[in-house]
């Protein structure tokens, strides 16, 4: 068991710092993902605006209505391809975020479990008779710290799922529906 309260305080502090580091890592990855999505959206908006201006110019310079309609029809396919490319890039960003989250969470979870196992072993190996209540208090404190870490990890994963869901909804709006069969 811990020989003095300072040893217990140091271990508790280390566990708290570990939880904070994990939270910071996952938050950083979230911010990076949001930055990538914003950059993709800006690039897509710029490209769409440029394409629309070029299409408008081409349609306005058409020699007759039939040529104008043909020019407009010719612009539809690249627009659909652009939406598909956007959806693919967005899916890649989300997949990368999910993979990084999973990897970071799993690595931190494994490290936390190893640290807690070692800590519990240290706490219980030299228990003096009559100190069982103190050991139980220490184990409960350790379990509570680990539970807090698990809750942060779970909340972060839920946040990623919520973002993925919202992006999927946005993609459904952007992606054109297939033409109805007659």
MARLO-201470 format. One record per residue: residue number from 1; residue in one letter; chain; x, y, z of N, C-alpha, C, O in turn. Coordinates in steps of 0.05 Angstrom, whole numbers, plus 32768, in hexadecimal, padded with zeros to 4 digits. Atoms other than C-alpha are relative to their C-alpha. Example, Ala and Ser with C-alpha at 12.3 -4.5 7.8 and 13.67 -1.06 7.14 Angstrom:
num; residuo; cadena; npx; npy; npz; capx; capy; capz; cpx; cpy; cpz; opx; opy; opz
1; A; A; 8012; 7FE8; 8000; 80F6; 7FA6; 809C; 8012; 8018; 8000; 8027; 8018; 800D
2; S; A; 7FF0; 7FE8; 7FFF; 8111; 7FEB; 808F; 7FF1; 8016; 800E; 7FFB; 802C; 8012
# end
This chain:
num; residuo; cadena; npx; npy; npz; capx; capy; capz; cpx; cpy; cpz; opx; opy; opz
1; X; A; 8011; 7FE8; 8000; 8000; 8000; 8000; 8012; 8019; 8000; 802A; 8017; 8006
2; X; A; 7FF1; 7FE7; 8001; 8015; 8048; 7FF9; 800B; 8005; 801C; 7FFE; 8002; 8030
3; X; A; 7FF3; 7FFB; 7FE7; 8046; 805A; 802E; 7FFA; 801B; 800C; 7FFD; 801F; 8024
4; X; A; 8007; 7FE6; 7FF6; 8030; 80A2; 8033; 7FEB; 800D; 7FED; 7FE8; 8004; 7FD7
5; X; A; 8015; 7FF4; 8010; 7FF8; 80CF; 801A; 800B; 800E; 7FE7; 7FFD; 8010; 7FD3
6; X; A; 7FF4; 7FF3; 8017; 8028; 80F2; 7FEB; 8002; 7FED; 7FE8; 7FFE; 7FF5; 7FD1
7; X; A; 7FFF; 8014; 8015; 8032; 80B2; 7FC4; 7FE5; 7FFC; 7FF2; 7FE3; 7FFA; 7FDA
8; X; A; 801B; 8002; 800B; 7FE7; 80AA; 7FBC; 7FF8; 8018; 7FF0; 7FED; 8016; 7FDA
9; X; A; 8006; 7FE7; 800F; 7FE0; 80F3; 7FA7; 800F; 8001; 7FE5; 8003; 800A; 7FD1
10; X; A; 7FF1; 8001; 801A; 8016; 80EA; 7F72; 7FF4; 7FEE; 7FEC; 7FF2; 7FF4; 7FD4
11; X; A; 800D; 8013; 8012; 7FF4; 80AD; 7F55; 7FE6; 800B; 7FF6; 7FE0; 8009; 7FDE
12; X; A; 8019; 7FF4; 8008; 7FB1; 80D0; 7F55; 8004; 8017; 7FEC; 7FF6; 8019; 7FD8
13; X; A; 7FF9; 7FEA; 8012; 7FD0; 810D; 7F34; 8008; 7FF5; 7FE4; 8000; 8000; 7FD0
14; X; A; 7FF8; 800C; 8019; 7FF0; 80E0; 7EFF; 7FE8; 7FF6; 7FF0; 7FE7; 7FF9; 7FD8
15; X; A; 8018; 800A; 800E; 7FAD; 80C0; 7EEF; 7FEF; 8017; 7FF5; 7FE5; 8016; 7FDF
16; X; A; 800F; 7FE9; 8009; 7F8B; 8104; 7EEA; 800E; 800C; 7FE8; 8001; 8013; 7FD4
17; X; A; 7FF2; 7FF5; 8017; 7FC2; 811E; 7EBC; 7FFD; 7FEE; 7FE7; 7FFC; 7FF8; 7FD1
18; X; A; 8003; 8012; 8017; 7FBB; 80E0; 7E91; 7FE4; 8004; 7FF3; 7FE2; 8004; 7FDB
19; X; A; 801B; 7FFB; 800B; 7F70; 80ED; 7E8A; 8000; 801A; 7FF1; 7FF4; 801C; 7FDB
20; X; A; 7FFF; 7FE6; 800E; 7F7D; 8135; 7E78; 800F; 7FFF; 7FE6; 8007; 800B; 7FD2
21; X; A; 7FF1; 8004; 8018; 7FB1; 8121; 7E45; 7FEF; 7FF2; 7FEA; 7FF0; 7FFA; 7FD3
22; X; A; 8011; 800E; 8012; 7F80; 80F1; 7E25; 7FEB; 8012; 7FF5; 7FE6; 8013; 7FDD
23; X; A; 8014; 7FED; 8008; 7F4A; 8126; 7E23; 800C; 8014; 7FEC; 7FFF; 801B; 7FD8
24; X; A; 7FF3; 7FEC; 8011; 7F7A; 8158; 7E04; 8007; 7FF4; 7FE5; 8004; 8001; 7FD0
25; X; A; 7FF9; 800D; 8019; 7F91; 8126; 7DCF; 7FE7; 7FFD; 7FEF; 7FE8; 8003; 7FD7
26; X; A; 8019; 8004; 8010; 7F4A; 8115; 7DBA; 7FF4; 801B; 7FF7; 7FE9; 801D; 7FE1
27; X; A; 800A; 7FE5; 8008; 7F36; 815F; 7DBA; 8010; 800B; 7FE9; 8005; 8016; 7FD6
28; X; A; 7FEE; 7FF6; 8015; 7F72; 8170; 7D8F; 7FF9; 7FF2; 7FE5; 7FF8; 7FFF; 7FD1
29; X; A; 8007; 800F; 8018; 7F5F; 8139; 7D5D; 7FE5; 800A; 7FF5; 7FE1; 800B; 7FDD
30; X; A; 8019; 7FF5; 8009; 7F18; 8155; 7D5B; 8003; 801A; 7FF2; 7FF7; 801F; 7FDD
31; X; A; 7FFB; 7FE6; 800C; 7F30; 819B; 7D4D; 800D; 7FFD; 7FE4; 8006; 800B; 7FD1
32; X; A; 7FF3; 8005; 801A; 7F5D; 8181; 7D15; 7FEC; 7FF6; 7FEB; 7FED; 7FFF; 7FD4
33; X; A; 8014; 800A; 8012; 7F23; 815C; 7CF6; 7FED; 8016; 7FF7; 7FE6; 8018; 7FE0
34; X; A; 8012; 7FEA; 8007; 7EF6; 8199; 7CF9; 800E; 8013; 7FED; 8002; 801D; 7FDA
35; X; A; 7FF1; 7FEF; 8013; 7F2D; 81C2; 7CD8; 8001; 7FF4; 7FE4; 7FFE; 8003; 7FD1
36; X; A; 7FFF; 800D; 801A; 7F32; 818F; 7CA0; 7FE4; 8003; 7FF2; 7FE3; 8008; 7FDA
37; X; A; 801B; 7FFD; 800C; 7EE6; 8191; 7C95; 7FFB; 801C; 7FF7; 7FF0; 8021; 7FE2
38; X; A; 8003; 7FE4; 8008; 7EE6; 81DD; 7C94; 8010; 8006; 7FE7; 8006; 8013; 7FD5
39; X; A; 7FF0; 7FFB; 8018; 7F1F; 81DE; 7C62; 7FF3; 7FF3; 7FE8; 7FF3; 7FFF; 7FD2
40; X; A; 800E; 800E; 8016; 7EFA; 81AB; 7C37; 7FE8; 8010; 7FF7; 7FE3; 8014; 7FDF
41; X; A; 8018; 7FF1; 8007; 7EBA; 81D4; 7C3A; 8007; 801A; 7FF2; 7FF9; 8021; 7FDF
42; X; A; 7FF8; 7FE8; 800D; 7EDE; 8214; 7C28; 800A; 7FFB; 7FE3; 8003; 800A; 7FD1
43; X; A; 7FF6; 8007; 801B; 7F02; 81F3; 7BED; 7FE8; 7FF8; 7FEE; 7FE8; 8000; 7FD6
44; X; A; 8017; 8009; 8010; 7EC0; 81D4; 7BD6; 7FEF; 8018; 7FF8; 7FE6; 801A; 7FE1
45; X; A; 8011; 7FE8; 8006; 7E9A; 8216; 7BDB; 800E; 8011; 7FEB; 8001; 801B; 7FD9
46; X; A; 7FF1; 7FF0; 8014; 7ED1; 823B; 7BB5; 7FFE; 7FF3; 7FE4; 7FF9; 8001; 7FD1
47; X; A; 8002; 800E; 8019; 7ED2; 8206; 7B7F; 7FE4; 8002; 7FF4; 7FE1; 8006; 7FDC
48; X; A; 801C; 7FFF; 8009; 7E86; 8205; 7B7A; 7FFA; 801C; 7FF5; 7FED; 801F; 7FE0
49; X; A; 8005; 7FE5; 8009; 7E84; 8251; 7B74; 800E; 8005; 7FE5; 8002; 8010; 7FD3
50; X; A; 7FF2; 7FFD; 801A; 7EB9; 8251; 7B3D; 7FF2; 7FF1; 7FEA; 7FF0; 7FFC; 7FD4
51; X; A; 800E; 8010; 8014; 7E95; 821A; 7B18; 7FE6; 800C; 7FF8; 7FDE; 800D; 7FE0
52; X; A; 801A; 7FF3; 8006; 7E52; 823E; 7B1E; 8004; 8019; 7FEF; 7FF5; 801E; 7FDC
53; X; A; 7FFA; 7FE8; 800F; 7E70; 827F; 7B04; 8007; 7FF9; 7FE3; 7FFE; 8005; 7FD0
54; X; A; 7FF8; 8008; 801B; 7E90; 825B; 7AC9; 7FE8; 7FF5; 7FF1; 7FE5; 7FFA; 7FD9
55; X; A; 8017; 800B; 800D; 7E50; 8235; 7ABA; 7FEC; 8016; 7FF8; 7FE1; 8016; 7FE2
56; X; A; 8012; 7FEA; 8007; 7E27; 8275; 7ABD; 800A; 8010; 7FE8; 7FFA; 8018; 7FD7
57; X; A; 7FF4; 7FF2; 8017; 7E57; 8297; 7A8E; 7FFC; 7FF1; 7FE6; 7FF4; 7FFC; 7FD2
58; X; A; 8003; 8010; 8018; 7E55; 825D; 7A5E; 7FE3; 7FFF; 7FF6; 7FDE; 8000; 7FDE
59; X; A; 801C; 8001; 8007; 7E09; 8259; 7A60; 7FF7; 801B; 7FF4; 7FE8; 801C; 7FE0
60; X; A; 8008; 7FE6; 800A; 7E02; 82A4; 7A56; 800B; 8006; 7FE4; 8001; 8016; 7FD6
61; X; A; 7FF4; 7FFB; 801A; 7E2F; 82A2; 7A19; 7FF7; 7FEC; 7FEB; 8001; 7FEC; 7FD4
62; X; A; 800A; 8014; 8013; 7E09; 8269; 79F8; 7FF2; 800E; 7FE9; 7FE6; 8023; 7FED
63; X; A; 800B; 7FF4; 8017; 7DF2; 8278; 79B2; 7FE1; 7FFF; 7FFE; 7FD5; 8010; 7FF2
64; X; A; 801D; 8003; 8001; 7DAB; 825F; 79BB; 7FF7; 7FF1; 8019; 8007; 7FE6; 8028
65; X; A; 800A; 800D; 7FE8; 7D7E; 8241; 79F1; 8008; 7FE2; 8002; 800D; 7FD8; 8017
66; X; A; 7FF8; 801C; 8000; 7D8E; 81FA; 79DC; 801D; 7FFC; 8009; 8023; 7FEA; 8019
67; X; A; 7FE4; 8001; 7FF8; 7DD8; 8207; 79E4; 8003; 8007; 801E; 8014; 7FFC; 802C
68; X; A; 8000; 7FF8; 7FE4; 7DCB; 8228; 7A28; 7FF8; 7FE8; 8011; 8004; 7FE2; 8026
69; X; A; 8009; 8017; 7FF1; 7DA4; 81EB; 7A40; 8015; 7FEA; 7FFF; 801A; 7FDC; 8013
70; X; A; 7FEB; 8014; 8003; 7DDB; 81BD; 7A26; 8018; 8007; 8013; 8023; 7FF5; 8020
71; X; A; 7FEA; 7FF7; 7FEE; 7E10; 81E6; 7A4B; 7FF9; 7FFB; 801D; 800A; 7FF2; 802C
72; X; A; 8009; 8005; 7FE4; 7DE7; 81E2; 7A8B; 8000; 7FE2; 8006; 8009; 7FDA; 801C
73; X; A; 8001; 801D; 7FFC; 7DDD; 8197; 7A83; 801D; 7FF5; 8002; 8022; 7FE2; 8012
74; X; A; 7FE4; 8009; 7FFF; 7E28; 818E; 7A77; 800D; 8006; 801B; 8020; 7FF8; 8023
75; X; A; 7FF5; 7FF9; 7FE6; 7E36; 81AE; 7ABB; 7FF5; 7FEF; 8017; 8000; 7FEF; 802D
76; X; A; 800C; 8011; 7FEB; 7E09; 817E; 7AE2; 8013; 7FE9; 8008; 8017; 7FE5; 8020
77; X; A; 7FF0; 8018; 7FF9; 7E37; 8141; 7ADE; 8019; 8008; 8010; 801F; 7FFA; 8024
78; X; A; 7FEA; 7FF8; 7FEF; 7E75; 8166; 7AF8; 7FF7; 8007; 801D; 8006; 8003; 8030
79; X; A; 800B; 7FF8; 7FE6; 7E4A; 8181; 7B31; 7FFB; 7FE7; 8011; 8001; 7FE7; 8029
80; X; A; 8005; 8019; 7FF2; 7E34; 813B; 7B44; 801A; 7FF2; 8008; 801D; 7FE8; 801E
81; X; A; 7FE6; 800C; 7FFA; 7E7C; 8122; 7B40; 800E; 8010; 8017; 801B; 8004; 8028
82; X; A; 7FF4; 7FF0; 7FEA; 7E92; 815C; 7B6C; 7FF3; 7FFA; 801B; 8001; 7FF9; 802F
83; X; A; 800E; 8007; 7FE7; 7E5D; 814B; 7BA0; 800A; 7FE5; 800A; 800E; 7FE1; 8022
84; X; A; 7FF6; 801A; 7FF9; 7E75; 8103; 7B9F; 801C; 8001; 800B; 8023; 7FF4; 801F
85; X; A; 7FE5; 7FFD; 7FF7; 7EBD; 8118; 7BA7; 8001; 800D; 801C; 8010; 8005; 802D
86; X; A; 8002; 7FF3; 7FE6; 7EAA; 8146; 7BE1; 7FF8; 7FEB; 8015; 8004; 7FEA; 802B
87; X; A; 8009; 8014; 7FED; 7E85; 810D; 7C02; 8017; 7FEC; 8007; 801A; 7FE4; 801E
88; X; A; 7FEA; 8013; 7FFC; 7EC1; 80DF; 7BF9; 8015; 800C; 8012; 801F; 7FFF; 8025
89; X; A; 7FEC; 7FF3; 7FEF; 7EF2; 8111; 7C16; 7FF6; 8004; 801D; 8005; 8000; 802F
90; X; A; 800B; 7FFD; 7FE6; 7EC4; 811F; 7C50; 7FFF; 7FE6; 800F; 8006; 7FE4; 8027
91; X; A; 7FFF; 801A; 7FF4; 7EBD; 80D5; 7C5D; 801C; 7FF8; 8008; 801F; 7FEB; 801D
92; X; A; 7FE5; 8006; 7FF9; 7F08; 80CE; 7C5C; 8009; 800E; 8019; 8017; 8003; 802A
93; X; A; 7FF9; 7FF1; 7FE8; 7F10; 8105; 7C8F; 7FF3; 7FF4; 8019; 8000; 7FF1; 802E
94; X; A; 800E; 800C; 7FE9; 7EDC; 80E6; 7CBD; 800C; 7FE5; 8007; 8010; 7FDF; 801F
95; X; A; 7FF4; 801A; 7FFB; 7EFB; 80A1; 7CB5; 801B; 8004; 800F; 8022; 7FF5; 8021
96; X; A; 7FE6; 7FFB; 7FF3; 7F3F; 80BE; 7CC8; 7FFD; 8009; 801D; 800B; 8001; 802E
97; X; A; 8006; 7FF7; 7FE4; 7F22; 80E2; 7D05; 7FF9; 7FE8; 8011; 8003; 7FE4; 8027
98; X; A; 800A; 8017; 7FF1; 7EFF; 80A2; 7D1B; 8018; 7FED; 8006; 801A; 7FE4; 801D
99; X; A; 7FE9; 8012; 7FFB; 7F3F; 8079; 7D12; 8013; 800C; 8015; 801D; 7FFD; 8026
100; X; A; 7FEE; 7FF3; 7FED; 7F69; 80AB; 7D38; 7FF4; 7FFF; 801C; 8002; 7FFA; 8030
101; X; A; 800D; 8000; 7FE6; 7F36; 80AF; 7D70; 8001; 7FE4; 800C; 8008; 7FE0; 8024
102; X; A; 8000; 801C; 7FF7; 7F31; 8063; 7D75; 801C; 7FF9; 8009; 8020; 7FED; 801E
103; X; A; 7FE4; 8007; 7FFA; 7F7D; 805B; 7D74; 8009; 800E; 801A; 8014; 8001; 802C
104; X; A; 7FF8; 7FF1; 7FE8; 7F88; 8092; 7DA8; 7FF1; 7FF6; 8019; 7FFD; 7FF2; 802E
105; X; A; 800F; 8009; 7FE9; 7F50; 807A; 7DD5; 8009; 7FE4; 8008; 800C; 7FDF; 8020
106; X; A; 7FF7; 801B; 7FF9; 7F66; 8031; 7DD1; 801C; 8001; 800D; 8021; 7FF3; 8021
107; X; A; 7FE5; 7FFE; 7FF4; 7FAF; 8044; 7DDF; 7FFF; 800A; 801C; 800C; 8000; 802E
108; X; A; 8002; 7FF5; 7FE5; 7F9C; 806F; 7E1A; 7FF1; 7FED; 8013; 7FF8; 7FEC; 802A
109; X; A; 800F; 8013; 7FEF; 7F6B; 803B; 7E34; 8013; 7FEA; 8009; 8012; 7FE2; 8020
110; X; A; 7FEE; 8015; 7FF9; 7FA0; 8005; 7E31; 8015; 800A; 8015; 801A; 7FFC; 8028
111; X; A; 7FEC; 7FF4; 7FED; 7FD3; 8032; 7E54; 7FF3; 8004; 801B; 7FFF; 7FFF; 8030
112; X; A; 800E; 7FFB; 7FE6; 7FA0; 8046; 7E89; 7FFB; 7FE6; 800F; 7FFF; 7FE5; 8027
113; X; A; 8005; 8019; 7FF3; 7F8D; 7FFE; 7E97; 801A; 7FF4; 800C; 801A; 7FEA; 8022
114; X; A; 7FE6; 800A; 7FF6; 7FD7; 7FEA; 7E9E; 8009; 8010; 8018; 8011; 8004; 802C
115; X; A; 7FF8; 7FEF; 7FE9; 7FE5; 8025; 7ECC; 7FEE; 7FFA; 8018; 7FF8; 7FF8; 802F
116; X; A; 8012; 8006; 7FEA; 7FA8; 8015; 7EF6; 8005; 7FE5; 800C; 8004; 7FE1; 8024
117; X; A; 7FF9; 801B; 7FF6; 7FBA; 7FCC; 7EFB; 8019; 8001; 8012; 801A; 7FF5; 8027
118; X; A; 7FE7; 7FFD; 7FF0; 8000; 7FDE; 7F13; 7FFA; 800F; 801A; 8005; 8008; 802F
119; X; A; 8006; 7FF0; 7FE8; 7FE4; 8011; 7F43; 7FF0; 7FEF; 8014; 7FF6; 7FF0; 802C
120; X; A; 8010; 8011; 7FED; 7FB1; 7FE1; 7F61; 8012; 7FEA; 800C; 8010; 7FE4; 8024
121; X; A; 7FED; 8014; 7FF5; 7FE8; 7FAD; 7F68; 8011; 800D; 8016; 8015; 8001; 802B
122; X; A; 7FF0; 7FF2; 7FEC; 8014; 7FE0; 7F8D; 7FF0; 8006; 8019; 7FFA; 8003; 802F
123; X; A; 8011; 7FF9; 7FE9; 7FDA; 7FF4; 7FB9; 7FFB; 7FE8; 8011; 7FFA; 7FEA; 802A
124; X; A; 8009; 8017; 7FF0; 7FC7; 7FAE; 7FCE; 8016; 7FED; 8008; 8011; 7FDB; 8018
125; X; A; 7FEB; 8015; 7FFA; 800A; 7F8A; 7FD3; 800A; 8001; 801D; 8011; 7FEC; 8027
126; X; A; 7FF5; 7FFE; 7FE4; 801F; 7FA4; 8018; 7FEB; 8009; 8014; 7FF0; 801B; 8024
127; X; A; 8015; 7FF8; 7FEF; 7FDD; 7FAB; 803B; 8005; 7FF6; 801D; 8009; 7FDE; 8021
128; X; A; 7FFE; 8008; 7FE4; 7FE3; 7FAB; 8086; 7FE4; 7FF7; 800A; 7FD0; 8001; 8000
129; X; A; 801A; 8009; 7FF5; 7FAD; 7F86; 80AD; 7FF1; 8018; 800B; 7FFC; 8029; 8019
130; X; A; 8011; 7FEA; 7FF7; 7F73; 7FB5; 80BB; 7FFF; 8017; 7FED; 7FF1; 802B; 7FF1
131; X; A; 7FFF; 7FE9; 8014; 7F82; 7FE1; 807E; 7FEF; 7FFA; 7FE8; 7FF0; 8009; 7FD4
132; X; A; 8010; 8007; 8017; 7F50; 7FC0; 8051; 7FEE; 8016; 7FF7; 7FEA; 801A; 7FDF
133; X; A; 8012; 7FEA; 8007; 7F21; 7FFC; 8054; 8010; 8015; 7FF0; 8005; 8021; 7FDD
134; X; A; 7FF0; 7FED; 800E; 7F59; 802A; 803F; 8006; 7FF7; 7FE3; 8006; 8007; 7FD1
135; X; A; 7FFB; 800B; 801B; 7F6A; 7FFC; 8004; 7FE7; 8003; 7FEF; 7FE9; 800A; 7FD8
136; X; A; 8019; 7FFE; 800F; 7F21; 7FFC; 7FF0; 7FFB; 801D; 7FF7; 7FF2; 8022; 7FE1
137; X; A; 8004; 7FE4; 8007; 7F1F; 8048; 7FF1; 8013; 8007; 7FE9; 800B; 8015; 7FD6
138; X; A; 7FEC; 7FFB; 8016; 7F5E; 804B; 7FC5; 7FF6; 7FF3; 7FE6; 7FF7; 8000; 7FD1
139; X; A; 800A; 800D; 8019; 7F41; 8018; 7F94; 7FE8; 800F; 7FF5; 7FE6; 8012; 7FDD
140; X; A; 8017; 7FF1; 8009; 7F00; 803F; 7F91; 8008; 801A; 7FF2; 7FFD; 8021; 7FDE
141; X; A; 7FF6; 7FE8; 800D; 7F26; 807F; 7F82; 800C; 7FFB; 7FE5; 8008; 800A; 7FD2
142; X; A; 7FF3; 8007; 801A; 7F4D; 805D; 7F4B; 7FEA; 7FF8; 7FEC; 7FEB; 8001; 7FD5
143; X; A; 8016; 8007; 8012; 7F0E; 803E; 7F2E; 7FF0; 8018; 7FF6; 7FE9; 801A; 7FDF
144; X; A; 800E; 7FE7; 8007; 7EEC; 8082; 7F2F; 8010; 8010; 7FEB; 8004; 801B; 7FD8
145; X; A; 7FEF; 7FF2; 8014; 7F27; 80A1; 7F0A; 7FFE; 7FF3; 7FE5; 7FFC; 8000; 7FD0
146; X; A; 8001; 800F; 8019; 7F25; 806B; 7ED6; 7FE5; 8002; 7FF3; 7FE2; 8005; 7FDA
147; X; A; 801B; 7FFC; 800A; 7EDA; 8071; 7ECF; 7FFD; 801B; 7FF3; 7FF1; 801E; 7FDE
148; X; A; 8000; 7FE6; 800C; 7EE3; 80BB; 7EC2; 800E; 8000; 7FE5; 8004; 800D; 7FD2
149; X; A; 7FF2; 8002; 801A; 7F15; 80AB; 7E8B; 7FEF; 7FF3; 7FEB; 7FED; 7FFC; 7FD4
150; X; A; 8012; 800F; 8012; 7EE5; 8079; 7E6C; 7FE9; 8012; 7FF6; 7FE1; 8010; 7FDF
151; X; A; 8016; 7FEE; 8008; 7EAD; 80AD; 7E6D; 8009; 8015; 7FEC; 7FFB; 801B; 7FD9
152; X; A; 7FF5; 7FED; 8013; 7ED9; 80E0; 7E4A; 8003; 7FF3; 7FE5; 7FFC; 7FFF; 7FD0
153; X; A; 7FFC; 800E; 8019; 7EEC; 80AD; 7E15; 7FE5; 7FFA; 7FF3; 7FE3; 7FFD; 7FDA
154; X; A; 801A; 8007; 800B; 7EA4; 8097; 7E0C; 7FF2; 8019; 7FF5; 7FE6; 8019; 7FDF
155; X; A; 800C; 7FE7; 8009; 7E8B; 80DF; 7E07; 800D; 800A; 7FE6; 8000; 8015; 7FD4
156; X; A; 7FF2; 7FF7; 8018; 7EC0; 80EF; 7DD3; 7FF8; 7FEF; 7FE8; 7FF4; 7FF9; 7FD2
157; X; A; 8009; 8012; 8016; 7EAD; 80B2; 7DA9; 7FE4; 8007; 7FF8; 7FDD; 8007; 7FE0
158; X; A; 801B; 7FF8; 8007; 7E64; 80C8; 7DAD; 8000; 801A; 7FF1; 7FF0; 801D; 7FDE
159; X; A; 7FFE; 7FE7; 800F; 7E78; 810D; 7D96; 8008; 7FFB; 7FE3; 7FFD; 8008; 7FD1
160; X; A; 7FF8; 8006; 801B; 7E9B; 80F0; 7D5A; 7FE9; 7FF3; 7FF0; 7FE5; 7FFA; 7FD9
161; X; A; 8017; 800C; 800D; 7E5E; 80C6; 7D4A; 7FEB; 8015; 7FF9; 7FDF; 8014; 7FE3
162; X; A; 8013; 7FEB; 8005; 7E32; 8104; 7D4F; 8009; 8011; 7FE8; 7FF9; 8018; 7FD7
163; X; A; 7FF5; 7FF1; 8017; 7E60; 812A; 7D1F; 7FFC; 7FF0; 7FE6; 7FF4; 7FFB; 7FD2
164; X; A; 8003; 8011; 8017; 7E5F; 80EF; 7CEF; 7FE3; 8000; 7FF7; 7FDE; 8001; 7FDF
165; X; A; 801D; 8000; 8007; 7E13; 80ED; 7CF1; 7FF8; 801A; 7FF3; 7FEA; 801A; 7FDF
166; X; A; 8006; 7FE7; 800C; 7E0E; 8137; 7CE2; 800C; 8003; 7FE5; 7FFF; 800E; 7FD2
167; X; A; 7FF3; 7FFF; 801A; 7E3F; 8131; 7CA9; 7FF1; 7FEE; 7FEC; 7FEE; 7FF5; 7FD5
168; X; A; 800F; 8012; 8012; 7E18; 80F6; 7C8D; 7FE6; 800E; 7FF7; 7FDD; 800B; 7FE0
169; X; A; 8018; 7FF1; 8007; 7DD9; 8121; 7C90; 8006; 8015; 7FEB; 7FF7; 8019; 7FD7
170; X; A; 7FF8; 7FEC; 8014; 7DFD; 8159; 7C6B; 8006; 7FF4; 7FE5; 7FFF; 7FFF; 7FD1
171; X; A; 7FFA; 800E; 8019; 7E16; 8128; 7C37; 7FE6; 7FF7; 7FF2; 7FE5; 7FF9; 7FDA
172; X; A; 8019; 8009; 800C; 7DD0; 810E; 7C2C; 7FF2; 8018; 7FF2; 7FE5; 8015; 7FDE
173; X; A; 800B; 7FE8; 800C; 7DBB; 8156; 7C1D; 800F; 8007; 7FE7; 8003; 800F; 7FD3
174; X; A; 7FEF; 7FF8; 8016; 7DF6; 8163; 7BEF; 7FFF; 7FEC; 7FE9; 7FFF; 7FF4; 7FD2
175; X; A; 7FFF; 8015; 8014; 7DF5; 8120; 7BCA; 7FE5; 7FFF; 7FF2; 7FD1; 7FFB; 7FFF
176; X; A; 8019; 8001; 800E; 7DC1; 8121; 7B93; 7FF4; 7FE4; 8000; 8003; 7FD0; 7FFF
177; X; A; 800E; 801A; 8001; 7D8D; 80EA; 7B93; 8002; 7FF6; 7FE3; 8002; 8005; 7FD0
178; X; A; 7FFF; 800B; 801C; 7D90; 80BA; 7B58; 7FE5; 8007; 7FF3; 7FD0; 8008; 8000
179; X; A; 8019; 7FF9; 800E; 7D5D; 80CB; 7B22; 7FEB; 7FE9; 8003; 7FF2; 7FD2; 8003
180; X; A; 8016; 8013; 7FFD; 7D1A; 80A9; 7B2A; 7FFC; 7FF1; 7FE5; 7FFD; 7FFD; 7FD0
181; X; A; 8005; 8010; 8018; 7D0C; 8070; 7AFA; 7FE3; 8003; 7FF7; 7FD1; 8005; 8007
182; X; A; 801B; 7FFD; 800A; 7CD1; 8077; 7ACD; 7FF4; 7FE6; 7FF8; 7FDD; 7FE5; 7FEF
# end
